[in-house]
């Protein structure tokens, strides 16, 4: 077996399988090792580096670092492009027992204060598809990272944009954001392994915790922002009866249910991308 073949095998293994193979090879006495075992251990550092590089590539496909974008990148729209940011979200205030309201504009003005303490769920009925929920969430995540990340941590800043918990990396720490796009808790095919307790952990931004995924547990650091978007008419509809939307969830999360577009030029369902792009081109000098 040549190195290229061995490298391809190593890249297909899960982390657990790769670690098990390494351990089994090391347990064999040097003189009793097979040709494969000797070759594997000889090129082990190179294989580990290849796996790290492959992991970096896969991560870059599921999000962005706002400090490391190609010149002229247009995937994120400026926050001053959005409209109707007076729409309000709500959460249950744990001290007063009353509902606390916050506008989308309030999130923009104080991203660090709110995103470091509360999960944010942006919902809208099915007819709001194309109204800019995801576009706004990405722009807000970028704004948070730019405002909160010190210069020496720019290389670590990242927003993970995925639709399932399983697609997240094993560890998510400070100066990173989780954006679960089109994430519907009620969908058992999309959200397979998440338990009710894991759902509570997911919404609990202030504290670190772990949630179950397909192959491993996802470790979420304290104060890691969690943004979620979905088509639903309410938080209860979003959960679909699968999990309770009770006091703990209501305290940990601001829920927005939009009834007006967040991007200009929306004339009908499915037409927003063209109109918004045209509007931006006209807007630029």
C-alpha positions as CSV (number, residue, x, y, z in Angstrom):
1,X,0.0,0.0,0.0
2,X,1.4,3.4,-1.0
3,X,1.1,6.6,1.1
4,X,-1.7,8.0,-1.1
5,X,-3.8,4.9,-0.6
6,X,-3.2,5.0,3.2
7,X,-4.0,8.7,3.3
8,X,-7.4,8.1,1.6
9,X,-8.2,5.4,4.1
10,X,-7.2,7.6,7.0
11,X,-9.4,10.5,5.8
12,X,-12.5,8.2,5.6
13,X,-12.2,7.0,9.2
14,X,-14.0,8.7,12.1
15,X,-11.9,10.2,14.8
16,X,-12.7,7.3,17.1
17,X,-11.8,4.7,14.4
18,X,-8.5,6.6,13.6
19,X,-7.6,6.6,17.4
20,X,-8.5,2.9,17.8
21,X,-6.3,2.0,14.8
22,X,-3.4,4.0,16.2
23,X,-3.8,2.4,19.6
24,X,-3.9,-1.1,18.2
25,X,-0.7,-0.5,16.1
26,X,1.1,0.8,19.2
27,X,0.1,-2.1,21.3
28,X,1.9,-4.6,19.0
29,X,5.6,-5.1,19.8
30,X,7.9,-3.5,17.3
31,X,9.3,-6.8,15.9
32,X,5.8,-8.3,15.5
33,X,4.2,-5.5,13.6
34,X,2.9,-6.1,10.1
35,X,4.1,-4.1,7.1
36,X,0.9,-2.1,7.3
37,X,1.3,-1.3,11.0
38,X,4.9,-0.2,10.5
39,X,4.0,2.1,7.6
40,X,1.0,3.5,9.4
41,X,3.1,4.5,12.4
42,X,5.9,5.8,10.3
43,X,3.7,8.3,8.4
44,X,1.3,8.9,11.4
45,X,2.3,12.6,11.8
46,X,1.6,13.2,8.1
47,X,-1.8,11.5,8.3
48,X,-2.8,13.5,11.4
49,X,-1.9,16.7,9.6
50,X,-3.9,15.6,6.5
51,X,-6.9,15.0,8.7
52,X,-6.6,18.4,10.3
53,X,-6.4,20.1,6.9
54,X,-9.4,18.1,5.7
55,X,-11.3,19.2,8.8
56,X,-10.5,22.8,8.2
57,X,-11.8,22.5,4.7
58,X,-15.1,20.9,5.8
59,X,-15.6,23.6,8.4
60,X,-15.1,26.4,5.9
61,X,-17.9,24.9,3.9
62,X,-20.4,25.4,6.7
63,X,-19.9,29.0,7.8
64,X,-17.6,32.0,7.7
65,X,-15.0,34.0,9.5
66,X,-15.9,37.7,9.0
67,X,-12.2,38.6,9.3
68,X,-11.0,36.2,6.7
69,X,-13.2,36.8,3.6
70,X,-12.2,37.2,0.0
71,X,-12.1,40.8,-1.2
72,X,-15.4,41.7,-2.7
73,X,-17.3,38.8,-1.0
74,X,-21.0,39.5,-1.3
75,X,-22.5,36.7,0.7
76,X,-23.3,38.9,3.7
77,X,-25.4,42.0,3.3
78,X,-24.8,45.2,5.4
79,X,-27.1,45.7,8.3
80,X,-28.3,49.0,7.1
81,X,-29.8,47.3,4.1
82,X,-32.5,45.7,6.2
83,X,-36.0,47.1,6.7
84,X,-38.8,46.6,9.2
85,X,-36.4,46.1,12.1
86,X,-39.1,47.5,14.5
87,X,-40.6,44.1,14.7
88,X,-40.6,42.8,18.3
89,X,-39.5,39.6,19.9
90,X,-40.3,38.5,23.4
91,X,-39.1,36.4,26.3
92,X,-40.3,35.7,29.9
93,X,-38.4,37.9,32.4
94,X,-37.4,35.7,35.3
95,X,-37.4,38.5,37.8
96,X,-40.7,40.2,37.1
97,X,-42.6,37.2,35.6
98,X,-43.7,39.5,32.8
99,X,-43.0,39.4,29.1
100,X,-39.9,41.4,28.0
101,X,-39.9,42.8,24.5
102,X,-37.0,43.6,22.2
103,X,-36.9,44.8,18.6
104,X,-34.7,43.5,15.9
105,X,-33.1,46.9,15.8
106,X,-32.4,46.5,19.5
107,X,-30.4,43.3,18.7
108,X,-28.4,45.3,16.1
109,X,-27.6,48.1,18.6
110,X,-26.5,45.8,21.4
111,X,-25.5,42.4,19.8
112,X,-23.0,41.5,22.5
113,X,-25.3,42.2,25.4
114,X,-28.2,40.1,24.0
115,X,-26.5,37.4,22.0
116,X,-24.1,36.6,24.9
117,X,-27.1,36.0,27.2
118,X,-30.0,34.7,25.2
119,X,-30.7,32.5,22.3
120,X,-32.5,34.2,19.4
121,X,-35.2,32.4,17.3
122,X,-36.5,34.1,14.2
123,X,-39.7,32.5,12.9
124,X,-42.3,33.3,10.3
125,X,-45.3,31.5,8.7
126,X,-44.6,29.5,5.5
127,X,-45.6,32.6,3.4
128,X,-42.6,34.5,4.8
129,X,-40.1,32.3,2.9
130,X,-37.6,34.6,1.2
131,X,-38.3,37.5,3.5
132,X,-34.7,37.6,4.8
133,X,-34.8,35.6,8.1
134,X,-31.5,33.8,7.3
135,X,-29.9,36.8,5.6
136,X,-30.6,38.9,8.6
137,X,-29.3,36.2,11.0
138,X,-26.0,35.9,9.1
139,X,-25.5,39.6,9.1
140,X,-26.3,39.8,12.9
141,X,-23.8,37.0,13.6
142,X,-21.1,38.8,11.6
143,X,-21.9,42.0,13.5
144,X,-21.6,40.2,16.8
145,X,-18.2,38.7,15.9
146,X,-16.9,42.1,14.7
147,X,-18.0,43.8,17.8
148,X,-16.9,41.2,20.3
149,X,-13.7,39.6,19.0
150,X,-10.4,41.2,20.0
151,X,-7.8,41.5,17.3
152,X,-5.6,38.7,18.6
153,X,-8.6,36.3,18.4
154,X,-9.6,37.2,14.8
155,X,-8.3,33.8,13.5
156,X,-10.6,31.9,15.8
157,X,-13.8,33.8,15.1
158,X,-16.3,31.8,13.2
159,X,-20.1,31.5,12.5
160,X,-21.3,27.9,11.9
161,X,-24.3,28.0,9.5
162,X,-25.9,24.5,9.5
163,X,-29.4,23.0,9.5
164,X,-28.7,20.1,11.8
165,X,-26.9,19.7,15.2
166,X,-25.1,16.8,13.7
167,X,-23.2,19.1,11.3
168,X,-21.6,21.1,14.1
169,X,-18.0,20.4,15.2
170,X,-17.4,18.6,18.5
171,X,-16.4,21.8,20.4
172,X,-17.6,25.3,20.0
173,X,-16.0,27.9,22.1
174,X,-15.7,31.7,22.6
175,X,-15.7,34.1,19.6
176,X,-17.8,31.6,17.7
177,X,-21.5,31.6,16.8
178,X,-24.0,28.8,16.0
179,X,-26.6,29.6,13.4
180,X,-29.1,26.8,12.9
181,X,-30.9,27.7,9.7
182,X,-34.3,26.3,8.8
183,X,-34.1,24.4,12.0
184,X,-37.5,23.0,13.0
185,X,-37.5,21.2,16.3
186,X,-40.7,19.4,15.5
187,X,-39.1,17.7,12.5
188,X,-37.9,14.3,13.8
189,X,-36.1,13.4,10.6
190,X,-34.0,16.6,10.7
191,X,-33.6,16.8,14.4
192,X,-33.0,13.1,15.2
193,X,-30.9,12.8,18.4
194,X,-31.8,16.0,20.3
195,X,-33.6,15.2,23.6
196,X,-35.7,17.6,25.6
197,X,-32.9,18.1,28.0
198,X,-30.5,18.7,25.0
199,X,-33.0,21.3,23.7
200,X,-32.8,23.2,27.0
201,X,-29.0,23.1,26.8
202,X,-29.1,24.4,23.3
203,X,-31.1,27.5,24.4
204,X,-29.0,28.1,27.5
205,X,-26.4,30.6,26.2
206,X,-25.1,31.6,29.6
207,X,-23.9,28.2,30.6
208,X,-21.7,25.6,29.0
209,X,-23.2,22.2,28.2
210,X,-23.2,19.2,25.8
211,X,-25.9,18.0,23.4
212,X,-26.1,14.6,21.7
213,X,-25.4,14.3,18.0
214,X,-25.1,11.3,15.7
215,X,-21.5,10.3,16.3
216,X,-20.5,12.3,19.3
217,X,-21.6,14.9,21.9
218,X,-21.4,18.6,20.9
219,X,-19.7,20.7,23.6
220,X,-21.1,24.2,23.7
221,X,-19.1,26.8,25.6
222,X,-20.7,29.4,27.8
223,X,-21.8,32.7,26.1
224,X,-21.6,31.1,22.6
225,X,-24.5,32.8,20.7
226,X,-27.2,30.5,19.3
227,X,-29.3,31.9,16.4
228,X,-32.1,29.8,14.9
229,X,-34.4,30.4,11.9
230,X,-37.4,28.4,10.8
231,X,-40.9,28.6,9.2
232,X,-43.4,28.5,12.1
233,X,-46.2,30.8,13.3
234,X,-45.2,30.6,17.0
235,X,-42.7,29.0,19.4
236,X,-45.2,26.3,20.2
237,X,-45.7,25.6,16.5
238,X,-41.9,25.4,16.1
239,X,-41.7,22.7,18.8
240,X,-44.7,20.9,17.3
241,X,-45.6,19.2,20.6
242,X,-42.3,17.3,20.5
243,X,-40.9,19.3,23.3
244,X,-42.7,21.6,25.8
245,X,-42.3,25.3,25.4
246,X,-42.5,26.0,29.1
247,X,-40.9,28.4,31.6
248,X,-37.2,27.5,31.2
249,X,-37.2,27.8,27.4
250,X,-39.3,31.0,27.5
251,X,-36.8,32.6,29.9
252,X,-33.7,31.7,27.9
253,X,-34.7,32.8,24.5
254,X,-36.0,35.8,22.5
255,X,-38.6,34.7,19.9
256,X,-39.4,36.8,16.9
257,X,-42.3,36.0,14.6
258,X,-42.0,38.3,11.6
259,X,-45.0,39.5,9.6
260,X,-43.2,41.9,7.3
261,X,-40.1,41.4,5.0
262,X,-36.7,42.2,6.4
263,X,-35.3,42.9,2.9
264,X,-36.5,45.4,0.4
265,X,-38.0,44.5,-3.0
266,X,-40.1,41.5,-1.9
267,X,-43.1,41.4,-4.2
268,X,-44.0,37.7,-4.1
269,X,-42.8,34.5,-2.6
270,X,-39.5,33.4,-4.2
271,X,-38.8,36.7,-5.8
272,X,-36.8,38.3,-3.0
273,X,-33.3,37.2,-4.0
274,X,-33.5,38.9,-7.4
275,X,-35.1,42.1,-6.2
276,X,-32.7,42.4,-3.2
277,X,-29.7,41.8,-5.4
278,X,-30.8,44.4,-7.9
279,X,-31.5,46.9,-5.1
280,X,-28.0,46.4,-3.7
281,X,-26.4,46.9,-7.1
282,X,-28.2,50.1,-7.6
283,X,-27.4,51.2,-4.1
284,X,-23.6,50.8,-4.5
285,X,-21.7,53.7,-6.0
